[in-house]
Protein backbone atom coordinates (compact mmCIF):
# COMPACT_ATOMS: atom_id res chain seq x y z
CA UNK A 1 0.00 0.00 0.00
CA UNK A 2 1.37 3.44 -0.94
CA UNK A 3 0.78 5.97 1.82
CA UNK A 4 -0.03 9.63 1.38
CA UNK A 5 2.90 11.75 2.58
CA UNK A 6 0.87 13.38 5.37
CA UNK A 7 -0.06 13.04 9.03
CA UNK A 8 -3.33 14.88 9.60
CA UNK A 9 -5.79 15.74 12.36
CA UNK A 10 -9.56 15.96 12.80
CA UNK A 11 -11.87 18.72 13.91
CA UNK A 12 -13.69 17.06 16.79
CA UNK A 13 -14.60 14.01 18.82
CA UNK A 14 -15.67 11.88 15.82
CA UNK A 15 -14.97 12.15 12.11
CA UNK A 16 -17.47 13.99 9.95
CA UNK A 17 -18.72 12.46 6.71
CA UNK A 18 -16.60 14.97 4.78
CA UNK A 19 -13.49 14.02 6.74
CA UNK A 20 -14.11 10.31 6.17
CA UNK A 21 -14.44 10.85 2.42
CA UNK A 22 -11.31 13.01 2.33
CA UNK A 23 -9.16 10.60 4.34
CA UNK A 24 -10.37 7.67 2.24
CA UNK A 25 -9.27 9.54 -0.87
CA UNK A 26 -5.79 10.74 0.23
CA UNK A 27 -4.79 7.86 2.57
CA UNK A 28 -2.60 9.79 5.02
CA UNK A 29 0.20 7.78 6.61
CA UNK A 30 -1.26 8.54 10.03
CA UNK A 31 -3.14 10.90 12.31
CA UNK A 32 -2.46 13.06 15.37
CA UNK A 33 -4.85 13.80 18.24
CA UNK A 34 -5.28 17.04 20.18
CA UNK A 35 -7.24 18.03 23.30
CA UNK A 36 -10.26 18.91 21.15
CA UNK A 37 -10.37 15.25 20.04
CA UNK A 38 -10.47 13.85 23.57
CA UNK A 39 -13.39 13.49 25.96
CA UNK A 40 -13.33 9.98 27.46
CA UNK A 41 -11.66 6.63 26.74
CA UNK A 42 -14.58 5.07 24.86
CA UNK A 43 -14.91 8.14 22.65
CA UNK A 44 -11.18 8.19 21.80
CA UNK A 45 -11.25 4.48 20.94
CA UNK A 46 -14.20 5.14 18.62
CA UNK A 47 -12.42 8.08 16.96
CA UNK A 48 -9.28 6.00 16.39
CA UNK A 49 -11.46 3.27 14.86
CA UNK A 50 -13.08 5.91 12.61
CA UNK A 51 -9.65 6.98 11.40
CA UNK A 52 -8.39 3.48 10.68
CA UNK A 53 -11.64 2.47 8.99
CA UNK A 54 -11.43 5.54 6.76
CA UNK A 55 -7.97 4.66 5.41
CA UNK A 56 -8.45 0.91 5.48
CA UNK A 57 -5.35 -0.10 7.40
CA UNK A 58 -3.85 -0.03 10.91
CA UNK A 59 -2.38 3.43 10.51
CA UNK A 60 -0.31 4.93 13.31
CA UNK A 61 -2.14 7.45 15.48
CA UNK A 62 0.12 9.75 17.45
CA UNK A 63 -0.28 12.35 20.19
CA UNK A 64 1.78 14.79 22.28
CA UNK A 65 1.90 13.05 25.64
CA UNK A 66 5.21 14.34 26.96
CA UNK A 67 3.88 14.97 30.46
CA UNK A 68 3.71 18.30 32.23
CA UNK A 69 2.49 21.24 30.19
CA UNK A 70 2.41 19.22 26.97
CA UNK A 71 0.05 16.31 27.49
CA UNK A 72 -3.30 15.83 25.81
CA UNK A 73 -4.65 13.15 28.17
CA UNK A 74 -5.44 14.69 31.54
CA UNK A 75 -6.79 13.79 34.96
CA UNK A 76 -9.13 12.55 36.22
CA UNK A 77 -9.30 9.90 33.50
CA UNK A 78 -5.57 9.67 32.88
CA UNK A 79 -2.40 10.23 34.90
CA UNK A 80 -0.92 13.67 35.39
CA UNK A 81 2.87 13.87 34.99
CA UNK A 82 5.49 16.27 36.24
CA UNK A 83 7.27 18.22 33.50
CA UNK A 84 10.21 16.08 32.32
CA UNK A 85 12.95 18.31 33.76
CA UNK A 86 11.26 18.34 37.19
CA UNK A 87 10.59 14.59 36.98
CA UNK A 88 14.25 13.86 36.26
CA UNK A 89 15.32 16.07 39.17
CA UNK A 90 12.90 14.29 41.52
CA UNK A 91 14.20 10.87 40.47
CA UNK A 92 17.85 11.83 41.00
CA UNK A 93 20.24 8.96 40.34
CA UNK A 94 17.27 6.71 39.52
CA UNK A 95 16.21 8.93 36.62
CA UNK A 96 17.04 6.39 33.90
CA UNK A 97 14.77 3.74 35.42
CA UNK A 98 12.10 6.33 36.18
CA UNK A 99 12.09 7.58 32.59
CA UNK A 100 11.76 4.01 31.32
CA UNK A 101 8.75 3.44 33.59
CA UNK A 102 7.26 6.79 32.59
CA UNK A 103 7.44 5.73 28.94
CA UNK A 104 6.04 2.28 29.67
CA UNK A 105 3.09 3.57 31.71
CA UNK A 106 2.29 6.26 29.14
CA UNK A 107 2.36 3.56 26.44
CA UNK A 108 -0.08 1.48 28.47
CA UNK A 109 -2.51 4.40 28.69
CA UNK A 110 -2.17 5.20 24.99
CA UNK A 111 -2.64 1.65 23.72
CA UNK A 112 -5.74 1.27 25.88
CA UNK A 113 -7.49 3.97 23.81
CA UNK A 114 -6.15 2.99 20.38
CA UNK A 115 -3.16 5.38 20.16
CA UNK A 116 0.09 3.68 19.14
CA UNK A 117 2.60 6.50 18.74
CA UNK A 118 3.82 9.37 20.91
CA UNK A 119 5.73 12.51 19.94
CA UNK A 120 8.52 11.82 22.43
CA UNK A 121 11.28 11.50 23.54
CA UNK A 122 12.23 15.15 23.26
CA UNK A 123 16.04 15.11 23.40
CA UNK A 124 16.69 18.81 22.90
CA UNK A 125 19.45 19.80 25.33
CA UNK A 126 18.43 22.60 27.69
CA UNK A 127 20.75 25.55 28.19
CA UNK A 128 20.62 28.86 30.03
CA UNK A 129 19.04 30.61 27.06
CA UNK A 130 16.41 27.97 26.20
CA UNK A 131 13.01 29.58 25.71
CA UNK A 132 10.52 28.86 28.53
CA UNK A 133 8.17 27.10 26.07
CA UNK A 134 10.82 24.39 25.76
CA UNK A 135 13.05 24.34 28.82
CA UNK A 136 11.15 22.20 31.34
CA UNK A 137 10.15 19.82 28.58
CA UNK A 138 13.84 18.87 28.27
CA UNK A 139 15.53 16.01 30.14
CA UNK A 140 18.76 17.74 31.11
CA UNK A 141 21.53 20.17 30.29
CA UNK A 142 24.23 17.85 28.95
CA UNK A 143 24.07 15.69 25.86
CA UNK A 144 25.09 12.44 27.52
CA UNK A 145 22.41 12.59 30.18
CA UNK A 146 19.75 13.61 27.68
CA UNK A 147 20.69 10.73 25.35
CA UNK A 148 20.59 8.18 28.17
CA UNK A 149 17.23 9.34 29.46
CA UNK A 150 15.83 9.67 25.94
CA UNK A 151 16.84 6.09 25.20
CA UNK A 152 15.18 4.84 28.40
CA UNK A 153 11.96 6.72 27.67
CA UNK A 154 11.85 5.51 24.06
CA UNK A 155 12.44 1.90 25.11
CA UNK A 156 9.60 2.08 27.60
CA UNK A 157 7.26 3.16 24.83
CA UNK A 158 8.54 0.55 22.38
CA UNK A 159 8.07 -2.19 24.99
CA UNK A 160 4.52 -0.93 25.38
CA UNK A 161 3.78 -1.17 21.66
CA UNK A 162 4.01 2.58 21.02
CA UNK A 163 6.20 4.13 18.31
CA UNK A 164 8.36 6.96 19.69
CA UNK A 165 8.93 10.08 17.61
CA UNK A 166 12.26 11.62 18.65
CA UNK A 167 12.26 15.40 18.45
CA UNK A 168 13.15 18.11 17.51
CA UNK A 169 15.84 16.82 15.20
CA UNK A 170 18.61 17.98 14.96
CA UNK A 171 18.15 20.00 18.18
CA UNK A 172 16.01 22.89 19.46
CA UNK A 173 17.59 23.58 22.85
CA UNK A 174 19.44 26.79 21.91
CA UNK A 175 16.31 28.48 20.55
CA UNK A 176 15.50 31.71 22.37
CA UNK A 177 12.13 32.15 20.63
CA UNK A 178 9.00 30.03 20.53
CA UNK A 179 8.78 28.48 17.06
CA UNK A 180 4.98 28.36 17.33
CA UNK A 181 5.12 32.13 16.79
CA UNK A 182 8.61 33.11 15.53
CA UNK A 183 11.53 31.62 13.61
CA UNK A 184 14.46 31.12 16.02
CA UNK A 185 18.02 31.51 14.75
CA UNK A 186 20.92 29.64 16.34
CA UNK A 187 24.34 31.23 15.87
CA UNK A 188 26.47 28.54 17.56
CA UNK A 189 29.44 27.21 15.56
CA UNK A 190 29.12 23.80 13.96
CA UNK A 191 31.55 22.14 16.39
CA UNK A 192 29.37 23.19 19.33
CA UNK A 193 26.24 21.93 17.59
CA UNK A 194 27.88 18.56 16.94
CA UNK A 195 29.06 18.21 20.54
CA UNK A 196 25.85 19.25 22.27
CA UNK A 197 22.71 19.69 20.16
CA UNK A 198 23.18 16.93 17.59
CA UNK A 199 24.79 14.35 19.90
CA UNK A 200 21.61 12.92 21.52
CA UNK A 201 20.03 12.42 18.10
CA UNK A 202 23.15 10.61 16.89
CA UNK A 203 22.95 8.35 19.94
CA UNK A 204 19.28 7.62 19.15
CA UNK A 205 19.64 7.43 15.37
CA UNK A 206 18.11 3.94 15.28
CA UNK A 207 14.68 5.07 16.46
CA UNK A 208 11.86 4.55 13.94
CA UNK A 209 10.57 8.13 13.61
CA UNK A 210 11.77 11.69 14.12
CA UNK A 211 10.29 15.20 13.99
CA UNK A 212 12.11 18.23 12.62
CA UNK A 213 12.91 21.54 14.27
CA UNK A 214 11.64 24.82 12.83
CA UNK A 215 14.74 26.96 13.35
CA UNK A 216 17.75 28.27 11.44
CA UNK A 217 21.31 27.08 12.11
CA UNK A 218 23.56 29.87 10.84
CA UNK A 219 26.52 27.49 10.67
CA UNK A 220 24.72 25.30 8.12
CA UNK A 221 22.11 27.24 6.13
CA UNK A 222 19.93 30.34 6.08
CA UNK A 223 16.76 28.27 5.57
CA UNK A 224 14.78 26.72 8.44
CA UNK A 225 15.87 23.14 9.14
CA UNK A 226 12.54 21.71 7.97
CA UNK A 227 13.04 23.35 4.55
CA UNK A 228 16.83 22.94 4.28
CA UNK A 229 18.42 20.22 2.14
CA UNK A 230 21.72 21.04 3.87
CA UNK A 231 20.31 20.40 7.35
CA UNK A 232 18.53 17.27 6.14
CA UNK A 233 21.85 16.02 4.79
CA UNK A 234 23.39 16.59 8.22
CA UNK A 235 20.56 14.57 9.77
CA UNK A 236 20.92 11.69 7.32
CA UNK A 237 24.69 11.64 6.77
CA UNK A 238 26.34 13.05 9.91
CA UNK A 239 23.79 12.18 12.58
CA UNK A 240 23.00 8.95 10.73
CA UNK A 241 19.25 9.00 11.26
CA UNK A 242 17.50 6.77 8.72
CA UNK A 243 14.09 6.68 10.37
CA UNK A 244 10.95 8.28 9.00
CA UNK A 245 11.22 12.07 9.34
CA UNK A 246 8.03 14.04 9.81
CA UNK A 247 7.98 17.80 9.87
CA UNK A 248 6.87 19.64 12.94
CA UNK A 249 3.49 21.21 12.25
CA UNK A 250 3.88 23.27 9.07
CA UNK A 251 1.15 25.67 10.21
CA UNK A 252 3.44 27.02 12.97
CA UNK A 253 4.35 30.68 12.54
CA UNK A 254 8.08 29.94 12.36
CA UNK A 255 7.50 29.04 8.70
CA UNK A 256 6.24 31.49 6.13
CA UNK A 257 4.69 30.81 2.76
CA UNK A 258 1.67 29.04 1.34
CA UNK A 259 0.81 25.57 2.60
CA UNK A 260 1.50 24.22 -0.89
CA UNK A 261 4.96 25.80 -1.02
CA UNK A 262 5.82 24.70 2.52
CA UNK A 263 4.69 21.14 1.81
CA UNK A 264 6.69 20.88 -1.39
CA UNK A 265 9.66 22.64 0.16
CA UNK A 266 9.84 20.25 3.12
CA UNK A 267 9.53 17.16 0.92
CA UNK A 268 12.08 18.50 -1.57
CA UNK A 269 14.46 19.19 1.33
CA UNK A 270 14.27 15.54 2.35
CA UNK A 271 11.45 15.20 4.88
CA UNK A 272 9.38 12.04 4.39
CA UNK A 273 5.97 13.13 5.62
CA UNK A 274 4.19 16.42 6.34
CA UNK A 275 2.52 17.07 9.69
CA UNK A 276 -0.29 19.58 9.37
CA UNK A 277 -2.43 20.51 12.37
CA UNK A 278 -5.16 22.90 13.46
CA UNK A 279 -6.30 23.92 10.00
CA UNK A 280 -9.58 23.83 8.12
CA UNK A 281 -10.62 20.91 5.97
CA UNK A 282 -9.79 23.00 2.91
CA UNK A 283 -6.27 23.58 4.24
CA UNK A 284 -5.81 19.87 4.91
CA UNK A 285 -6.92 19.20 1.36
CA UNK A 286 -4.37 21.68 0.05
CA UNK A 287 -1.56 20.02 2.00
CA UNK A 288 -2.58 16.53 0.93
CA UNK A 289 -2.77 17.56 -2.73
CA UNK A 290 0.70 19.12 -2.58
CA UNK A 291 2.20 16.17 -0.70
CA UNK A 292 0.84 13.37 -2.87
CA UNK A 293 2.12 9.86 -2.16
CA UNK A 294 5.36 9.05 -0.41
CA UNK A 295 8.36 8.49 -2.65
CA UNK A 296 10.13 5.13 -2.59
CA UNK A 297 12.59 6.03 0.19
CA UNK A 298 9.89 7.51 2.40
CA UNK A 299 7.73 4.45 1.81
CA UNK A 300 10.64 2.19 2.84
CA UNK A 301 11.12 4.16 6.04
CA UNK A 302 7.38 4.15 6.74
CA UNK A 303 7.23 0.38 6.35
CA UNK A 304 10.24 0.03 8.67
CA UNK A 305 8.58 2.25 11.28
CA UNK A 306 5.41 0.19 11.21
CA UNK A 307 7.48 -2.98 11.57
CA UNK A 308 8.85 -1.58 14.86
CA UNK A 309 5.32 -1.46 16.28
CA UNK A 310 4.55 -4.66 18.15
CA UNK A 311 2.27 -6.19 20.74
CA UNK A 312 3.01 -4.73 24.19
CA UNK A 313 4.96 -6.89 26.59
CA UNK A 314 3.35 -7.94 29.85
CA UNK A 315 3.42 -5.43 32.67
CA UNK A 316 1.88 -5.11 36.12
CA UNK A 317 0.81 -1.47 35.97
CA UNK A 318 0.09 -1.30 39.70
CA UNK A 319 3.62 -2.51 40.41
CA UNK A 320 5.06 -0.02 37.88
CA UNK A 321 3.14 2.83 39.53
CA UNK A 322 4.36 1.77 42.96
CA UNK A 323 7.97 1.58 41.76
CA UNK A 324 7.69 5.00 40.17
CA UNK A 325 6.30 6.48 43.35
CA UNK A 326 9.21 5.06 45.35
CA UNK A 327 11.77 6.35 42.85
CA UNK A 328 10.34 9.86 42.95
CA UNK A 329 10.57 9.95 46.75
N, C-alpha and C positions, 0 to 999 in steps of 0.2 A: 504494500500500500504506500503510495506517495503522499506525504503529509504536506499541508499548506505550511508556509514558512512564517507562521504566526502563533502567538499565545494570546488569547483574548479573554475578555471578561463579559459579564452579563449585568443587566440593569438592576435586577431585583432578586426576590427570594425563589422564584421559579422562572424558567425560560418562557418568553412569549412565543406565539406562533411565528412571528417574523424572525425572531432570533433562531428558532429551530430550523426554519427554512434556510436562513443565511449560513448557519454552521454546517448544515448538511451539504450545502453547495461548495463551501471553501475548505472544509476539512482541516481546521486548525490543528497544529500538533498537540496543543493542550489548552488549558484554561487556568485562570487565576481567580481566587475569591477575595472579596473585600468585606468589610463590616456590613455593608448594605445587603450582602448576600446571605447573612447569617442571622438566624433567629433561635433555632433549637436543633438538637441533633437529628431528629427525624426529618425536618425540613431540609437540612444540609445534605443528608443522604439522598433525598428525593431530587434535589437540584443537581447533585453529581451524577445521578442516574440519568436525568434529563440530558445533561451534556454528553455523556458517553453514548446514549441512544441516538442523539442527533448526528454524531460523527460515525457511529457504527463500529467503534473499537474501544479498547480499554485505554483511552488517552490519559496522560498524566494530568492531574489537577493539583495545582500548587497554591501556596498561600504565604503570607508573611507572618510567621509565628516565631519571631526571634525571642520573645519574652521582654517584659518591661513595656516601654512606650509603644513598641512596634509588635503588637500581637492582636490578631483579629478575633480569636476565640477568647472570651472573657468569662470571669466568674458571674453568676454562681454555677454555670453549667460546665465550665472548664476551669483548669488551674490558672491562677495568676502567678507570674514569674517575676523575680527581681530583674532589673536591667542586667545584661551580661557582665558589665564591668563590676557592678556591685556584687553580683552572684559569685564571681571569681574571687573577689576580695573576701567575702564571707567564708568561702571554702578553704582559703589559705593553701597549704601544701597538699590538700586533697582536691584541688581544683580540676585536675585531669579526670579523675573518677567522677566528680560531680558533674562535669560537662558531658561526659558520656551518658550518665543517667538522665540528665536533662534532655538530651537528644532522644534517648530511648523512650522516656515517658511522653514527650511531645509526639513522637511517632505513633505511640499507642493511641493517643487521643485523636490524631489525624486519621489514622486508618479506620477507626471506629465510625467515622462519619463519611468515609469514601474519598478522603484526600490522601494522595500518595506522593506528594513532593512538598518541600519546604524551602523557601528562599533563605537559606542559612547553610553552613556557617558564614558569618561575616568576619573575614580575616583582615580587614583594614587595621593597620597599626595606629593606635592612638598616639598623639603627640600634644605638646603644650598648646599648639595653635589649632587643633582639631575643632571644627565647628560644633556647637552644642547639639545640633540635630543628629550628629554621628557619635560623639565621644563615648557616651555611656552604653552605646550599642556594641562597642569594641570589647575585645577580650584581654587586652593588655597593651603595654607600651614598648615591648621589644618583640622582634620578629620571631625569635625562637619560641617564646612562650605562646604567642598568638598561633603559630603553626601547630604546636602540640595540642593546645586546647581546641583549635579548629578541627584537627584530626579526630580527637575524641568525640566531639559533638557530631561530626559527620558520621562516624562509625555507629554511634548510638541510633541515628536515624536510619542508616542502611540496615542495621540489624532488626529494626522495626518495620522494614518494608517500605521506607520512605526515601525518595530520591533527594539528596541534598543539592542545593544550588549554591556554589561558593561565590561570594561576592565581596567587594565590587572590583572585579579584576580589571587592571593589574594593581589597584590600590587607591583608596580614597582618603586615607587617614590624614594627609597633609592639607586637605581642602579647608579653606577658611570661610567658605560660603556654602549655603544650602543649595544643592543642585536641583532641588524641586523648583527653585525660583531664580537662580543665577547660575552662570557658568564659571566654576572655580578654575583658577590657573595655578599650577604648581611649578615653582621656579627652581626646585632642587636639582643639582647636577645628577647625571645618569648614574654615577657610581653610588650615590646615596640612595637613589631609587632602587637599584639592584640589591643593596645591602639590607634595606629596611622594608620598603613598600612592596617590592615584587617577591621577596623571599618567601613569605608564607604561601603565596600562590604556587611558587615553584615546588615547595614541599608537598603541596596538595594537588599536584598537576594530574593525578590519576583519577580525580573525582569525575563523575559522569556529566555534570552540568555546571556552567558558570554564568555569571551576569556581569555585564560591563559597567564601567564607571563613566559618568558624564562629566569629564573634566579634561583640561588641557595640560599636557606635560611639555613645558617649554623645551626640555632637553631632547625631545623626540619629534614633536610636530606642533603646528599651530592649530590643528583641527582637534575637536573633542575626541577622546579615545574611541567612543562608539562609532565615529565616522572616519577614523584614521587608519588607512592601510598600514602605515608605519607602526602604530601601536599594536594593531592586530598581529603584525609580523613578530613583534616582541613577545606577545602572548603565546603565539604558536611556536616560534623558533627558540627564543631565549628562555622563557618560562617553561616551555615544553607542554603546554596545556592542549590536549587533543580532544577534550570533551566538547559537548554541544554548548555553544556560546549563544546566549540570549541577550538582547539589549536590556538595559534598564528601560523603564517606561519611556517611550519616545514622545509622550505628551508632556514630559517635564519641561520646565521653562529654561533649563540649561541649554536646550537645543532650539535652534531657530530654523524656520523654513516650513514648507508645506509637509503634510504627512506623507504624501507621495515621495517627495524629494528625500525626506529623512529615512523612509523605509528603504528606498533604493540605495541611498548613500551608505546606510549601515550594512546592507547585504553586500554591496560592492566592496566595502572595506574589509569584509571577511567574517562578519557575524553570520550565524546560521539561522537565527529565528528572531522575529520582531515581537517584542512585548509592547502591547498597546492597551492602556487602561483609562478608565474614567471618561470615555468619549461617548458620543452619540452612536446610534446604529449606523448612520451615514458615514461617520468617521471610521468606524470599524470596517465598513465595506471598502472605503478608500484604501485603508492600510492593506487589507487582504488582497485587493486587486493589484496593488503595487508589488506586494511580496510574492504572489504566485506560489508555485510549489517549491519545496526545497530542492537545491541542486544535489548532485550525487554525493559530494562530500558531507553536506549537511545531513542528508538522509542516512548515510553510514553512521554518523555520530548520533543521530536520533535513535537509530536501531540499537546502537551500543548502550545508550542511556537506558532505554527500556529494558534491555537485557540485564541491567544492574538492579532492577526492581524485582524483589522476590518476596515470598511469603514470610511474614515476620517470624522470628524465632520465639520460643516460649519465654515468657517472663511473668513473674509474680509481681504485679504492679503495687500491691500493698507493701511488699518487702522492699521494692525499689523506692517507694515514697518514704518508708521508714529509714532506709539507708541515706537518702538525700537529706532528710531532716537531721540526722546525726552528723553528717558531714558539714552542714551549714551552721551547726552549733560550735 
